[in-house]
Amino acid sequence: MRFNKLAIASLLLCALPTVSQARDTQVFLPFDKAVAEATRSGKIDGSVKFYLAGNAPAGKVTVVSSGAVTNKKTNAFNKSDQAACEWVVQSAIISLHQAAKSAGANAVTNIVSFYKSNERKDSQNYECHAGAIMAGVALKGDLANVQ
């Protein structure tokens, strides 16, 4: 029996994983390394300091705006989970840096991972979710002035 192109295409589509089987791997990587890389590469200028929850800055902290959220995604196709996560966290850091500068703040404090609105505190690492096609990082923090 001969298959036509439509029948072959249908069989191939059935063989692909469904959306419910999509990979969503949690990856935890060092936040300070990501901030240092963003600064080193010139993506941020170093005028805003970043503090994960559990790492209080020295000095007086005045919150300018609480609960700033950034939710970034990137193409993860043909990248390792670590490479995709390191790329997407740069976008999240840049977004928080810009928000702080726009608010007249010199720090982002109490930063937590906020993937799918689930708050996760870690004093060292950020949470990234990596799949075969996309990787995502969501962060929430307070825009503040530290003196």
C-alpha positions as CSV (number, residue, x, y, z in Angstrom):
1,M,0.0,0.0,0.0
2,R,1.4,3.4,-1.0
3,F,1.3,6.3,1.4
4,N,0.8,9.8,0.1
5,K,2.6,12.8,1.5
6,L,-0.3,13.8,3.7
7,A,-0.5,10.4,5.4
8,I,3.3,10.4,6.0
9,A,3.1,13.9,7.5
10,S,0.2,12.8,9.8
11,L,2.2,9.8,11.0
12,L,5.2,12.0,11.8
13,L,3.1,14.5,13.7
14,C,1.6,11.7,15.8
15,A,5.1,10.6,16.7
16,L,6.1,14.0,18.1
17,P,5.7,14.6,21.9
18,T,2.6,16.4,22.9
19,V,2.6,19.7,24.8
20,S,1.8,17.8,28.1
21,Q,5.1,16.0,27.7
22,A,7.2,19.1,27.2
23,R,10.3,19.3,29.3
24,D,10.4,21.8,32.1
25,T,13.6,21.3,34.1
26,Q,14.3,23.5,37.2
27,V,17.9,24.8,37.1
28,F,19.5,26.7,40.0
29,L,22.6,28.8,39.2
30,P,24.6,31.4,41.1
31,F,23.1,34.8,40.9
32,D,26.3,36.8,41.8
33,K,28.0,35.2,38.8
34,A,25.2,36.4,36.5
35,V,25.4,40.0,37.8
36,A,29.2,40.0,37.5
37,E,28.9,38.8,33.9
38,A,26.2,41.4,33.0
39,T,28.5,44.1,34.5
40,R,31.7,42.8,32.8
41,S,30.0,42.6,29.4
42,G,28.6,46.2,29.8
43,K,24.9,45.2,29.8
44,I,24.6,47.0,33.1
45,D,26.8,49.8,34.4
46,G,27.3,48.7,38.0
47,S,25.5,51.7,39.5
48,V,22.7,49.5,40.8
49,K,23.5,46.7,43.4
50,F,21.6,43.5,43.6
51,Y,20.8,41.6,46.8
52,L,19.0,38.3,46.9
53,A,16.6,37.7,49.8
54,G,18.6,36.8,52.8
55,N,21.5,39.1,51.9
56,A,20.8,42.4,53.4
57,P,22.9,45.4,52.3
58,A,25.0,47.2,54.8
59,G,23.6,50.7,55.6
60,K,20.2,52.3,55.7
61,V,17.7,50.9,53.1
62,T,14.8,53.0,51.9
63,V,12.4,51.2,49.7
64,V,11.3,53.3,46.7
65,S,9.0,50.7,45.2
66,S,8.3,47.1,46.4
67,G,7.5,44.1,44.3
68,A,9.1,44.9,40.9
69,V,8.7,41.8,38.7
70,T,10.4,40.7,35.6
71,N,9.6,37.6,33.6
72,K,11.9,36.8,30.7
73,K,12.0,34.0,28.2
74,T,14.7,33.0,25.6
75,N,15.2,30.5,22.9
76,A,16.8,27.4,24.3
77,F,16.8,25.4,21.2
78,N,20.2,23.7,20.7
79,K,21.6,25.2,23.9
80,S,22.5,23.5,27.1
81,D,20.2,24.3,30.0
82,Q,23.0,26.3,31.7
83,A,23.8,28.4,28.6
84,A,20.1,29.2,28.0
85,C,19.5,30.1,31.7
86,E,22.7,32.2,31.9
87,W,21.4,34.1,28.8
88,V,17.9,34.7,30.0
89,V,18.9,35.8,33.5
90,Q,20.9,38.6,31.8
91,S,17.6,39.9,30.4
92,A,16.0,39.8,33.8
93,I,18.9,41.6,35.5
94,I,18.9,44.3,32.8
95,S,15.2,44.8,33.3
96,L,15.6,45.2,37.1
97,H,18.6,47.5,36.6
98,Q,16.5,49.7,34.2
99,A,13.5,49.7,36.6
100,A,15.8,50.8,39.5
101,K,17.4,53.6,37.6
102,S,14.0,54.8,36.3
103,A,12.7,54.9,39.9
104,G,15.8,56.7,41.2
105,A,17.0,53.7,43.1
106,N,20.6,52.4,43.5
107,A,19.7,48.9,44.6
108,V,17.3,46.0,44.1
109,T,16.8,44.2,47.4
110,N,14.9,41.1,48.6
111,I,15.2,39.5,45.2
112,V,13.4,36.1,44.9
113,S,12.7,33.8,42.0
114,F,9.1,34.3,41.0
115,Y,8.4,31.6,38.3
116,K,4.7,31.2,37.6
117,S,4.1,33.6,40.6
118,N,5.7,31.0,43.0
119,E,8.1,32.8,45.3
120,R,11.3,31.0,46.0
121,K,13.9,32.5,48.3
122,D,17.6,31.5,48.0
123,S,20.5,33.6,49.2
124,Q,22.8,32.3,46.5
125,N,21.0,31.0,43.4
126,Y,18.3,32.0,41.0
127,E,15.7,29.6,39.6
128,C,15.4,29.0,35.8
129,H,13.1,26.7,34.0
130,A,14.6,25.1,30.8
131,G,12.8,23.2,28.1
132,A,13.7,21.9,24.7
133,I,12.6,25.2,23.0
134,M,12.4,27.9,25.7
135,A,14.0,28.9,29.0
136,G,12.6,31.3,31.5
137,V,13.5,33.3,34.6
138,A,11.2,35.4,36.7
139,L,12.5,37.6,39.5
140,K,10.8,39.9,42.0
141,G,12.5,42.5,44.2
142,D,12.3,45.8,45.9
143,L,13.7,48.9,44.3
144,A,15.6,50.8,47.0
145,N,18.2,53.3,48.0
146,V,21.0,52.1,50.1
147,Q,23.1,54.7,52.0
